[in-house]
Amino acid sequence: MVVDHNESNLLSLAKLLVASGFEVITASEQGELTENLRRDDIHLTLVNTLTAFVDASWFCSHVRERKEHNHMPVFFISNDQDNMDEAAMCFKAGGNDYLQKPINTNELLSRISFHI
């Protein structure tokens, strides 16, 4: 699942993942995210840290409370090159990985393959 409030970013990342052979669902608003978190077929989540409706701690606690998602990898993606504490906060919240934009496609796909 890809979570981002910016439709352009959301579609760009989803398109990349689909072209790499992944099935992708997206959430660009709180309602979609809540609905998608009820699904049992999500195997990894990519979340933009600047998405207004998602807080890293809230997101990880909701993901981890479902038995089906307890071990699902959560990747946080950041636009903020200057916030050195953000990565630590995301890992402390329960995130499994953290990447900064611009995203290196090969690195992202390698990290995904490692986690799933």
Residue pairs with C-beta under 8 A, 6 or more apart in sequence:
1 24
1 25
1 26
1 27
1 36
1 42
1 44
1 45
1 46
2 10
2 13
2 14
2 17
2 24
2 25
2 26
2 27
2 45
2 46
3 10
3 26
3 27
3 28
3 33
3 45
3 46
3 47
3 48
3 51
3 54
3 59
4 10
4 13
4 26
4 28
4 47
4 48
4 51
5 28
5 29
5 48
5 50
5 51
5 52
5 53
6 28
6 48
7 28
9 48
10 26
10 28
11 26
13 46
13 77
13 103
14 24
14 26
16 105
16 108
17 24
18 24
20 109
22 112
25 36
25 39
25 42
26 32
27 33
27 35
27 36
29 53
30 53
33 53
33 54
36 42
37 62
37 63
37 66
37 69
40 68
42 69
42 72
43 72
43 73
43 116
44 72
44 73
44 74
44 75
44 112
44 115
44 116
45 63
45 72
45 73
45 74
45 75
46 75
46 77
47 54
47 56
47 59
47 74
47 75
47 76
47 77
48 54
48 76
48 77
48 78
48 79
49 56
49 76
49 77
49 78
49 79
49 80
49 86
49 90
50 78
50 79
50 80
56 76
56 89
56 90
56 93
56 94
56 95
57 93
57 94
59 74
59 93
60 74
60 93
60 94
60 95
61 93
61 94
63 69
63 70
63 72
63 74
63 94
64 70
64 94
73 96
73 97
73 112
73 115
73 116
74 94
74 95
74 96
74 97
75 95
75 96
75 97
75 98
75 99
75 111
75 112
75 115
76 87
76 90
76 95
76 97
76 98
76 99
77 98
77 99
77 100
77 101
77 103
78 86
78 87
78 98
78 99
78 100
78 101
79 100
79 101
80 86
80 100
81 100
86 98
87 98
90 98
91 98
96 115
97 111
97 115
99 107
99 108
99 111
